[in-house]
Amino acid sequence: MDSTRQRIETQIRLRRSLPPPEQRAALRKAAGLTLREVADAVGVTAAAVWYWEQGQRTPGVKHLGAYLVALKALAEAATKAA
């Protein structure tokens, strides 16, 4: 039972750590990447990334971690470029 609670709490924490949708798109564009390039890195379709950037959907459990890693890398690249 505790492991189920921990998994749920982890997912909630991860979802809350997502930047706002408009910032997700801005990070990708600042890095000069296409939707397809980010999608390939995360393992989803370009349409999925588009929906995430529009705020119409959020990544599922399977892809949330990979998307967060990608966003962190994009944010670090933007910081280094500035």
CNS distance restraints for C-alpha pairs under 8 A (distance, minus, plus):
assign (resid   1 and name CA) (resid   5 and name CA) 6.47 0.50 0.50
assign (resid   2 and name CA) (resid   6 and name CA) 6.09 0.50 0.50
assign (resid   3 and name CA) (resid   7 and name CA) 6.12 0.50 0.50
assign (resid   4 and name CA) (resid   8 and name CA) 6.26 0.50 0.50
assign (resid   5 and name CA) (resid   9 and name CA) 6.09 0.50 0.50
assign (resid   6 and name CA) (resid  10 and name CA) 6.01 0.50 0.50
assign (resid   7 and name CA) (resid  11 and name CA) 6.24 0.50 0.50
assign (resid   8 and name CA) (resid  12 and name CA) 6.23 0.50 0.50
assign (resid   9 and name CA) (resid  13 and name CA) 6.13 0.50 0.50
assign (resid  10 and name CA) (resid  14 and name CA) 6.10 0.50 0.50
assign (resid  11 and name CA) (resid  15 and name CA) 6.10 0.50 0.50
assign (resid  11 and name CA) (resid  61 and name CA) 7.17 0.50 0.50
assign (resid  12 and name CA) (resid  16 and name CA) 6.19 0.50 0.50
assign (resid  13 and name CA) (resid  17 and name CA) 6.35 0.50 0.50
assign (resid  14 and name CA) (resid  18 and name CA) 6.85 0.50 0.50
assign (resid  14 and name CA) (resid  64 and name CA) 7.51 0.50 0.50
assign (resid  14 and name CA) (resid  65 and name CA) 7.62 0.50 0.50
assign (resid  15 and name CA) (resid  58 and name CA) 7.94 0.50 0.50
assign (resid  15 and name CA) (resid  64 and name CA) 7.62 0.50 0.50
assign (resid  18 and name CA) (resid  68 and name CA) 6.84 0.50 0.50
assign (resid  19 and name CA) (resid  23 and name CA) 6.11 0.50 0.50
assign (resid  19 and name CA) (resid  24 and name CA) 6.27 0.50 0.50
assign (resid  20 and name CA) (resid  24 and name CA) 6.47 0.50 0.50
assign (resid  20 and name CA) (resid  55 and name CA) 7.80 0.50 0.50
assign (resid  21 and name CA) (resid  25 and name CA) 6.56 0.50 0.50
assign (resid  21 and name CA) (resid  52 and name CA) 6.54 0.50 0.50
assign (resid  21 and name CA) (resid  53 and name CA) 4.56 0.50 0.50
assign (resid  21 and name CA) (resid  54 and name CA) 5.74 0.50 0.50
assign (resid  21 and name CA) (resid  55 and name CA) 5.16 0.50 0.50
assign (resid  22 and name CA) (resid  26 and name CA) 6.21 0.50 0.50
assign (resid  22 and name CA) (resid  53 and name CA) 6.21 0.50 0.50
assign (resid  22 and name CA) (resid  54 and name CA) 7.03 0.50 0.50
assign (resid  22 and name CA) (resid  55 and name CA) 8.00 0.50 0.50
assign (resid  23 and name CA) (resid  27 and name CA) 6.07 0.50 0.50
assign (resid  23 and name CA) (resid  53 and name CA) 8.00 0.50 0.50
assign (resid  24 and name CA) (resid  28 and name CA) 6.46 0.50 0.50
assign (resid  24 and name CA) (resid  53 and name CA) 5.76 0.50 0.50
assign (resid  24 and name CA) (resid  71 and name CA) 6.96 0.50 0.50
assign (resid  25 and name CA) (resid  29 and name CA) 6.14 0.50 0.50
assign (resid  25 and name CA) (resid  53 and name CA) 5.40 0.50 0.50
assign (resid  26 and name CA) (resid  30 and name CA) 5.92 0.50 0.50
assign (resid  27 and name CA) (resid  31 and name CA) 6.34 0.50 0.50
assign (resid  27 and name CA) (resid  71 and name CA) 7.22 0.50 0.50
assign (resid  27 and name CA) (resid  74 and name CA) 5.79 0.50 0.50
assign (resid  27 and name CA) (resid  75 and name CA) 6.21 0.50 0.50
assign (resid  27 and name CA) (resid  78 and name CA) 7.23 0.50 0.50
assign (resid  28 and name CA) (resid  32 and name CA) 6.46 0.50 0.50
assign (resid  28 and name CA) (resid  33 and name CA) 5.56 0.50 0.50
assign (resid  28 and name CA) (resid  34 and name CA) 7.25 0.50 0.50
assign (resid  28 and name CA) (resid  35 and name CA) 7.85 0.50 0.50
assign (resid  28 and name CA) (resid  38 and name CA) 7.67 0.50 0.50
assign (resid  28 and name CA) (resid  71 and name CA) 7.87 0.50 0.50
assign (resid  28 and name CA) (resid  74 and name CA) 6.52 0.50 0.50
assign (resid  29 and name CA) (resid  33 and name CA) 5.84 0.50 0.50
assign (resid  29 and name CA) (resid  34 and name CA) 7.32 0.50 0.50
assign (resid  30 and name CA) (resid  78 and name CA) 6.81 0.50 0.50
assign (resid  31 and name CA) (resid  74 and name CA) 6.46 0.50 0.50
assign (resid  31 and name CA) (resid  77 and name CA) 7.08 0.50 0.50
assign (resid  31 and name CA) (resid  78 and name CA) 6.79 0.50 0.50
assign (resid  33 and name CA) (resid  37 and name CA) 6.06 0.50 0.50
assign (resid  33 and name CA) (resid  38 and name CA) 6.88 0.50 0.50
assign (resid  34 and name CA) (resid  38 and name CA) 6.57 0.50 0.50
assign (resid  35 and name CA) (resid  39 and name CA) 6.00 0.50 0.50
assign (resid  35 and name CA) (resid  46 and name CA) 5.08 0.50 0.50
assign (resid  35 and name CA) (resid  47 and name CA) 7.79 0.50 0.50
assign (resid  35 and name CA) (resid  49 and name CA) 6.34 0.50 0.50
assign (resid  35 and name CA) (resid  50 and name CA) 6.79 0.50 0.50
assign (resid  36 and name CA) (resid  40 and name CA) 5.98 0.50 0.50
assign (resid  36 and name CA) (resid  45 and name CA) 7.00 0.50 0.50
assign (resid  36 and name CA) (resid  46 and name CA) 4.73 0.50 0.50
assign (resid  37 and name CA) (resid  41 and name CA) 6.34 0.50 0.50
assign (resid  37 and name CA) (resid  46 and name CA) 7.98 0.50 0.50
assign (resid  38 and name CA) (resid  42 and name CA) 6.25 0.50 0.50
assign (resid  38 and name CA) (resid  46 and name CA) 7.59 0.50 0.50
assign (resid  38 and name CA) (resid  49 and name CA) 7.43 0.50 0.50
assign (resid  38 and name CA) (resid  70 and name CA) 7.43 0.50 0.50
assign (resid  39 and name CA) (resid  43 and name CA) 5.75 0.50 0.50
assign (resid  39 and name CA) (resid  44 and name CA) 4.97 0.50 0.50
assign (resid  39 and name CA) (resid  45 and name CA) 5.38 0.50 0.50
assign (resid  39 and name CA) (resid  46 and name CA) 5.15 0.50 0.50
assign (resid  39 and name CA) (resid  48 and name CA) 7.55 0.50 0.50
assign (resid  39 and name CA) (resid  49 and name CA) 6.14 0.50 0.50
assign (resid  40 and name CA) (resid  44 and name CA) 6.28 0.50 0.50
assign (resid  40 and name CA) (resid  45 and name CA) 7.23 0.50 0.50
assign (resid  40 and name CA) (resid  46 and name CA) 7.89 0.50 0.50
assign (resid  41 and name CA) (resid  66 and name CA) 7.99 0.50 0.50
assign (resid  41 and name CA) (resid  70 and name CA) 7.48 0.50 0.50
assign (resid  42 and name CA) (resid  63 and name CA) 6.66 0.50 0.50
assign (resid  42 and name CA) (resid  66 and name CA) 5.39 0.50 0.50
assign (resid  42 and name CA) (resid  67 and name CA) 5.75 0.50 0.50
assign (resid  42 and name CA) (resid  70 and name CA) 7.25 0.50 0.50
assign (resid  43 and name CA) (resid  63 and name CA) 7.36 0.50 0.50
assign (resid  44 and name CA) (resid  48 and name CA) 6.39 0.50 0.50
assign (resid  44 and name CA) (resid  49 and name CA) 7.49 0.50 0.50
assign (resid  44 and name CA) (resid  63 and name CA) 7.76 0.50 0.50
assign (resid  45 and name CA) (resid  49 and name CA) 6.81 0.50 0.50
assign (resid  46 and name CA) (resid  50 and name CA) 6.23 0.50 0.50
assign (resid  47 and name CA) (resid  51 and name CA) 6.20 0.50 0.50
assign (resid  48 and name CA) (resid  52 and name CA) 6.28 0.50 0.50
assign (resid  49 and name CA) (resid  53 and name CA) 6.11 0.50 0.50
assign (resid  50 and name CA) (resid  54 and name CA) 6.18 0.50 0.50
assign (resid  51 and name CA) (resid  55 and name CA) 6.20 0.50 0.50
assign (resid  51 and name CA) (resid  56 and name CA) 5.26 0.50 0.50
assign (resid  51 and name CA) (resid  57 and name CA) 5.51 0.50 0.50
assign (resid  51 and name CA) (resid  58 and name CA) 7.70 0.50 0.50
assign (resid  52 and name CA) (resid  56 and name CA) 6.15 0.50 0.50
assign (resid  52 and name CA) (resid  57 and name CA) 5.15 0.50 0.50
assign (resid  52 and name CA) (resid  58 and name CA) 5.37 0.50 0.50
assign (resid  52 and name CA) (resid  59 and name CA) 6.86 0.50 0.50
assign (resid  59 and name CA) (resid  63 and name CA) 5.84 0.50 0.50
assign (resid  59 and name CA) (resid  64 and name CA) 5.00 0.50 0.50
assign (resid  59 and name CA) (resid  67 and name CA) 7.56 0.50 0.50
assign (resid  60 and name CA) (resid  64 and name CA) 5.72 0.50 0.50
assign (resid  61 and name CA) (resid  65 and name CA) 7.63 0.50 0.50
assign (resid  63 and name CA) (resid  67 and name CA) 6.14 0.50 0.50
assign (resid  64 and name CA) (resid  68 and name CA) 6.19 0.50 0.50
assign (resid  65 and name CA) (resid  69 and name CA) 6.28 0.50 0.50
assign (resid  66 and name CA) (resid  70 and name CA) 6.22 0.50 0.50
assign (resid  67 and name CA) (resid  71 and name CA) 6.14 0.50 0.50
assign (resid  68 and name CA) (resid  72 and name CA) 6.10 0.50 0.50
assign (resid  69 and name CA) (resid  73 and name CA) 6.23 0.50 0.50
assign (resid  70 and name CA) (resid  74 and name CA) 6.21 0.50 0.50
assign (resid  71 and name CA) (resid  75 and name CA) 6.09 0.50 0.50
assign (resid  72 and name CA) (resid  76 and name CA) 6.15 0.50 0.50
assign (resid  73 and name CA) (resid  77 and name CA) 6.13 0.50 0.50
assign (resid  74 and name CA) (resid  78 and name CA) 6.19 0.50 0.50
assign (resid  75 and name CA) (resid  79 and name CA) 6.24 0.50 0.50
assign (resid  76 and name CA) (resid  80 and name CA) 6.24 0.50 0.50
assign (resid  77 and name CA) (resid  81 and name CA) 6.17 0.50 0.50
assign (resid  78 and name CA) (resid  82 and name CA) 6.29 0.50 0.50
